[in-house]
Amino acid sequence: MNTTLNFSKKIQAVLSLVIFIGMGLWSLKAQTYSAGEKDIENAAVRSAFQNTKKIRAGLLDVGYAEVGPENGKPVILLHGWPYDIHSFEQSSAILAEKGYRVLVPYLRGYGTTTFVSPNTKRNGQQSAVALDIIAFMDALKIDKAIIGGFDWGARTADIMAALWPERCTGLVAVSGYLIGSPKANEKPLPPNAEFLWWYQYYFSTERGYKGYKANTEAFNKLIWKTASPKWAFDDQTYERSAAAFNNPDHVDIVIHNYRWRLGLAKGEKQYDALEAKLAKSPSITVPTVTLEGDANGAAFPAPESYASRYTGKYAHHTLTGGIGHNLPQEAPKAFADAIIEVDSMSQAK
């Protein structure tokens, strides 16, 4: 036996083992560091949504969350009723990591957004809410942005894209084309659709106003459950958003919005010209992606009924897997992917 050769092989084996262990430890350290970085990023996003900024914008002091680089492409995400900015927390984190500057304002009547003057009418009509976001962009000196939203937020995004296309790089609208008018809403819907709008008729009564004011959190939790029947949200998730309903103007804005839709409450004259344009169901020319969930328990139009309203580059996706009305929070990656998709559409020639 050649003992020198055998000893040499043993040394090589030991060295190989040391190198292997060393590489494993280095890899583990690298993975731990990477996970730590991710934790820091997630903590920064959580902090941004918990400690919102504020800016004077038109009639409002707008509370908003901002994540991502200041020089990133602007994305403005708009929540609906009865939800708040946290619907977009996870999708915002994804987009910020991709280099987008994401801004998520509280709509009038929600969270830290307040009226500058106590004398301003607490008006929830659609054009007023859209003008709030235009004023928000002006205050931040943002010329154009990708606009995305659901529920009230999708309607607001649709209006912005229809009336001010020069301000919209692209549009992501959950449940599609939601622009309406009191005149159009005079036409009765089929019974099953009318049933889904029960709360709108409840709000049209004095009993509904008093009931919503007295039971805001319980009422809105019921809406969460019925609008997203397969979403197993916990109490902590709901309570985090429910804090936004403590806004002193929340009840008045919500009640006015739904009464105005039915022609039971007046709007304001300064919005008449905009509402006249919206009553004609204007086409939307900017690149658009519409989304729908396969388990949306709220009333929503069929995608084929509104596809023709989008005359520019357009795509629609229906998400499966039990996704309900609060789509950005229930499927944050899919929503973020839609923002990225519409950004690509806007750049394609």
VMD Tcl script that draws the C-alpha trace (Angstrom):
set ca {
  {0.00 0.00 0.00}
  {1.25 3.53 -0.85}
  {0.78 5.30 2.56}
  {1.92 8.68 1.19}
  {-0.74 8.63 -1.53}
  {-3.37 7.43 0.96}
  {-2.49 10.25 3.41}
  {-2.64 12.77 0.55}
  {-6.15 11.59 -0.35}
  {-7.23 11.97 3.28}
  {-5.89 15.54 3.37}
  {-7.75 16.35 0.16}
  {-10.95 14.89 1.59}
  {-10.62 16.95 4.78}
  {-9.91 20.12 2.79}
  {-12.92 19.44 0.56}
  {-15.10 18.98 3.63}
  {-13.83 22.25 5.15}
  {-14.47 24.10 1.90}
  {-17.94 22.55 1.60}
  {-18.86 23.54 5.17}
  {-17.41 27.00 4.65}
  {-19.41 27.52 1.50}
  {-22.53 26.32 3.27}
  {-21.97 28.74 6.14}
  {-21.33 31.58 3.68}
  {-24.49 30.66 1.78}
  {-26.48 30.54 5.02}
  {-25.10 33.94 6.02}
  {-25.97 35.35 2.61}
  {-29.48 33.94 2.79}
  {-29.94 35.32 6.32}
  {-28.73 38.73 5.19}
  {-31.11 38.63 2.23}
  {-34.02 37.69 4.50}
  {-33.01 40.51 6.84}
  {-33.09 42.97 3.97}
  {-36.56 41.74 3.04}
  {-37.72 42.19 6.65}
  {-36.39 45.75 6.63}
  {-38.21 46.48 3.36}
  {-41.47 45.04 4.69}
  {-41.09 46.99 7.93}
  {-40.56 50.18 5.94}
  {-43.75 49.57 3.97}
  {-45.73 48.82 7.15}
  {-44.37 52.00 8.70}
  {-45.36 54.06 5.65}
  {-48.94 52.81 5.89}
  {-49.11 53.30 9.66}
  {-47.47 56.75 9.67}
  {-49.05 58.48 6.71}
  {-47.92 61.74 5.19}
  {-50.20 64.72 4.63}
  {-50.41 67.38 1.93}
  {-52.74 70.30 1.18}
  {-54.51 69.50 -2.09}
  {-57.49 71.55 -3.22}
  {-60.35 71.24 -0.75}
  {-58.54 68.65 1.34}
  {-55.56 67.92 3.50}
  {-54.89 64.49 2.04}
  {-53.42 61.72 4.16}
  {-51.46 59.21 2.13}
  {-48.90 56.43 2.24}
  {-45.85 56.57 -0.01}
  {-43.36 53.80 -0.72}
  {-40.66 53.27 -3.32}
  {-37.99 55.58 -4.74}
  {-38.89 59.26 -5.18}
  {-37.61 59.16 -8.76}
  {-39.64 56.04 -9.61}
  {-42.52 55.98 -12.06}
  {-45.58 57.26 -10.14}
  {-48.42 54.87 -9.35}
  {-51.52 56.12 -7.52}
  {-53.79 53.49 -5.97}
  {-57.35 54.30 -4.88}
  {-59.42 52.33 -2.39}
  {-63.17 51.90 -2.23}
  {-65.97 51.64 0.32}
  {-65.84 50.29 2.94}
  {-62.08 49.83 2.71}
  {-58.95 51.92 3.10}
  {-55.33 52.26 2.02}
  {-54.33 48.92 3.57}
  {-56.02 47.15 0.67}
  {-52.86 48.05 -1.24}
  {-50.15 47.46 1.36}
  {-48.84 44.19 -0.07}
  {-49.16 45.16 -3.73}
  {-47.42 48.46 -2.95}
  {-44.49 46.56 -1.45}
  {-44.18 44.48 -4.63}
  {-44.30 47.57 -6.85}
  {-41.84 49.52 -4.70}
  {-39.39 46.64 -4.98}
  {-39.74 46.94 -8.77}
  {-38.77 50.62 -8.59}
  {-42.18 52.30 -8.73}
  {-43.09 55.29 -6.58}
  {-46.40 54.22 -5.06}
  {-48.81 56.72 -3.51}
  {-51.98 55.57 -1.75}
  {-54.26 58.39 -0.56}
  {-57.21 58.16 1.76}
  {-60.30 59.31 -0.13}
  {-62.39 62.15 1.31}
  {-64.16 60.89 4.41}
  {-61.54 58.27 5.27}
  {-58.54 58.00 7.55}
  {-56.35 61.06 7.95}
  {-57.82 62.97 4.99}
  {-59.74 66.02 6.21}
  {-61.46 69.05 4.71}
  {-59.61 72.35 4.87}
  {-62.82 74.27 5.59}
  {-65.69 73.27 7.88}
  {-68.00 75.03 5.42}
  {-67.25 72.78 2.43}
  {-70.19 70.54 1.56}
  {-69.50 66.93 2.48}
  {-70.12 65.84 -1.08}
  {-69.54 62.26 -2.21}
  {-70.40 62.62 -5.90}
  {-68.06 60.90 -8.35}
  {-66.57 63.96 -10.09}
  {-65.71 65.62 -6.77}
  {-63.73 62.57 -5.67}
  {-61.91 62.46 -9.02}
  {-60.98 66.14 -8.77}
  {-59.54 65.43 -5.32}
  {-57.00 63.08 -6.90}
  {-56.15 65.54 -9.68}
  {-55.50 68.15 -6.95}
  {-53.42 65.56 -5.09}
  {-51.27 65.03 -8.18}
  {-50.91 68.79 -8.66}
  {-49.83 69.26 -5.05}
  {-47.14 66.59 -5.46}
  {-46.14 68.02 -8.87}
  {-46.93 64.72 -10.59}
  {-47.83 65.29 -14.24}
  {-48.76 61.69 -15.10}
  {-49.22 58.47 -13.19}
  {-50.52 54.96 -13.55}
  {-53.87 54.99 -11.77}
  {-55.33 51.85 -10.22}
  {-58.28 51.14 -7.99}
  {-61.32 49.11 -7.01}
  {-64.88 50.00 -6.06}
  {-65.06 53.81 -5.55}
  {-61.38 53.87 -6.45}
  {-61.93 52.14 -9.80}
  {-64.74 54.56 -10.64}
  {-62.46 57.48 -9.74}
  {-59.65 56.04 -11.85}
  {-62.04 55.53 -14.79}
  {-63.18 59.16 -14.54}
  {-59.62 60.46 -14.43}
  {-58.70 58.42 -17.49}
  {-61.84 59.54 -19.35}
  {-61.69 63.26 -18.56}
  {-57.95 63.82 -18.09}
  {-56.18 61.18 -20.20}
  {-53.08 63.37 -20.33}
  {-52.64 62.73 -16.58}
  {-52.91 58.94 -16.84}
  {-50.05 56.78 -18.09}
  {-52.28 53.75 -17.76}
  {-55.30 52.42 -15.89}
  {-56.02 49.32 -13.81}
  {-59.71 49.10 -12.92}
  {-61.17 46.28 -10.86}
  {-64.68 45.50 -12.17}
  {-64.06 47.67 -15.20}
  {-66.09 50.66 -16.35}
  {-68.00 52.02 -13.36}
  {-68.83 55.56 -14.49}
  {-72.53 56.25 -14.02}
  {-75.10 58.98 -13.53}
  {-78.31 59.54 -11.57}
  {-80.24 59.51 -14.84}
  {-78.83 56.13 -15.88}
  {-79.57 54.77 -12.41}
  {-83.27 55.51 -12.85}
  {-83.56 52.30 -14.86}
  {-84.40 49.34 -12.60}
  {-82.05 46.37 -12.54}
  {-83.00 42.68 -12.56}
  {-84.16 41.49 -9.12}
  {-80.96 39.64 -8.25}
  {-78.90 42.77 -8.99}
  {-81.29 44.99 -7.02}
  {-80.88 42.61 -4.09}
  {-77.10 43.10 -4.11}
  {-77.61 46.86 -3.84}
  {-79.73 46.56 -0.66}
  {-77.48 48.88 1.33}
  {-77.90 51.66 -1.25}
  {-81.64 51.65 -0.66}
  {-81.12 51.41 3.10}
  {-78.91 54.50 2.95}
  {-81.65 56.39 1.11}
  {-83.74 56.42 4.30}
  {-83.30 58.33 7.54}
  {-83.24 54.97 9.30}
  {-80.29 53.99 7.10}
  {-78.40 57.17 7.93}
  {-78.91 56.69 11.66}
  {-78.18 52.97 11.43}
  {-74.93 53.45 9.55}
  {-73.83 56.20 11.92}
  {-74.58 54.08 14.98}
  {-73.11 50.82 13.65}
  {-70.43 51.83 11.15}
  {-67.86 49.18 12.03}
  {-70.33 46.31 12.33}
  {-72.08 47.37 9.12}
  {-68.87 47.55 7.14}
  {-67.65 44.22 8.47}
  {-70.86 42.68 7.15}
  {-70.11 44.21 3.73}
  {-66.59 42.76 3.83}
  {-68.04 39.29 4.47}
  {-70.76 39.43 1.84}
  {-68.61 41.10 -0.84}
  {-65.76 38.60 -0.37}
  {-67.46 35.42 0.85}
  {-64.38 33.22 0.46}
  {-61.85 35.63 1.98}
  {-60.94 34.45 5.49}
  {-59.76 37.77 6.90}
  {-59.16 37.99 10.64}
  {-60.31 40.60 13.15}
  {-56.92 42.31 13.23}
  {-56.99 42.82 9.46}
  {-60.47 44.30 9.59}
  {-59.83 46.51 12.62}
  {-56.74 47.99 11.01}
  {-58.89 49.26 8.14}
  {-61.91 50.07 10.32}
  {-59.89 52.79 12.02}
  {-60.27 54.78 8.78}
  {-64.04 54.93 9.28}
  {-63.59 57.06 12.41}
  {-63.07 60.08 10.15}
  {-65.58 62.78 11.22}
  {-66.88 63.15 7.65}
  {-67.11 59.45 6.80}
  {-70.82 58.87 7.35}
  {-71.91 62.06 5.59}
  {-69.70 61.35 2.55}
  {-70.89 57.75 2.22}
  {-74.58 58.58 2.60}
  {-74.37 61.48 0.15}
  {-72.55 59.32 -2.41}
  {-75.24 56.65 -2.52}
  {-78.16 59.07 -2.33}
  {-76.67 61.20 -5.13}
  {-76.41 58.11 -7.35}
  {-80.16 57.60 -7.06}
  {-80.99 61.27 -7.57}
  {-82.08 61.60 -3.94}
  {-79.40 64.15 -3.00}
  {-78.21 67.14 -4.97}
  {-74.69 67.60 -6.22}
  {-72.89 70.94 -6.45}
  {-73.09 73.27 -9.43}
  {-69.31 73.47 -9.88}
  {-69.36 69.80 -10.90}
  {-72.30 70.01 -13.32}
  {-70.17 70.33 -16.46}
  {-68.06 67.30 -15.52}
  {-71.12 65.23 -14.65}
  {-72.70 66.13 -18.00}
  {-69.65 64.67 -19.74}
  {-69.71 61.55 -17.57}
  {-73.42 61.02 -18.23}
  {-72.49 60.37 -21.87}
  {-70.34 57.35 -20.86}
  {-67.14 58.65 -22.46}
  {-64.68 56.18 -23.92}
  {-61.33 55.61 -22.25}
  {-58.34 55.77 -24.58}
  {-55.42 55.17 -22.23}
  {-53.89 51.67 -21.93}
  {-56.08 49.69 -19.55}
  {-56.17 46.39 -17.69}
  {-59.44 45.41 -16.03}
  {-59.68 42.72 -13.37}
  {-62.43 40.69 -11.76}
  {-62.52 38.05 -9.06}
  {-64.37 34.78 -9.49}
  {-66.01 35.14 -6.05}
  {-67.04 38.79 -6.05}
  {-70.13 38.93 -3.87}
  {-70.93 42.56 -4.69}
  {-72.79 43.82 -7.74}
  {-70.52 44.18 -10.76}
  {-70.93 44.45 -14.54}
  {-70.03 41.58 -16.85}
  {-66.64 42.21 -18.51}
  {-68.12 41.84 -21.99}
  {-70.57 44.66 -21.23}
  {-67.85 47.27 -20.85}
  {-64.93 46.09 -23.00}
  {-65.94 48.40 -25.86}
  {-65.69 51.45 -23.59}
  {-61.90 50.98 -23.58}
  {-60.73 52.02 -27.03}
  {-56.98 51.99 -26.43}
  {-54.74 49.02 -25.63}
  {-56.78 46.76 -23.43}
  {-56.67 43.47 -21.53}
  {-58.99 41.78 -19.06}
  {-58.22 39.08 -16.50}
  {-60.66 37.19 -14.29}
  {-58.85 35.78 -11.27}
  {-59.75 32.34 -9.96}
  {-59.31 30.81 -6.53}
  {-62.11 32.49 -4.60}
  {-61.10 36.13 -5.10}
  {-63.75 38.57 -3.97}
  {-64.49 42.29 -4.13}
  {-61.40 43.55 -2.29}
  {-59.20 42.16 -5.04}
  {-55.96 44.09 -4.36}
  {-55.83 42.82 -0.78}
  {-57.00 39.31 -1.59}
  {-54.69 38.90 -4.62}
  {-51.92 41.49 -4.18}
  {-49.46 39.93 -6.62}
  {-52.05 39.71 -9.40}
  {-52.98 43.34 -8.85}
  {-49.33 44.42 -8.86}
  {-48.76 42.36 -12.01}
  {-51.62 44.25 -13.68}
  {-49.94 47.57 -12.87}
  {-46.69 46.29 -14.38}
  {-48.60 44.95 -17.40}
  {-50.30 48.26 -18.12}
  {-46.97 50.04 -17.74}
  {-45.53 47.76 -20.43}
  {-48.58 48.41 -22.62}
  {-48.02 52.15 -22.30}
  {-44.43 51.80 -23.50}
  {-45.14 49.46 -26.42}
  {-45.36 51.04 -29.85}
}
mol new
graphics top color blue
foreach p $ca { graphics top sphere $p radius 0.5 }
foreach p [lrange $ca 0 end-1] q [lrange $ca 1 end] { graphics top cylinder $p $q radius 0.2 }
display resetview
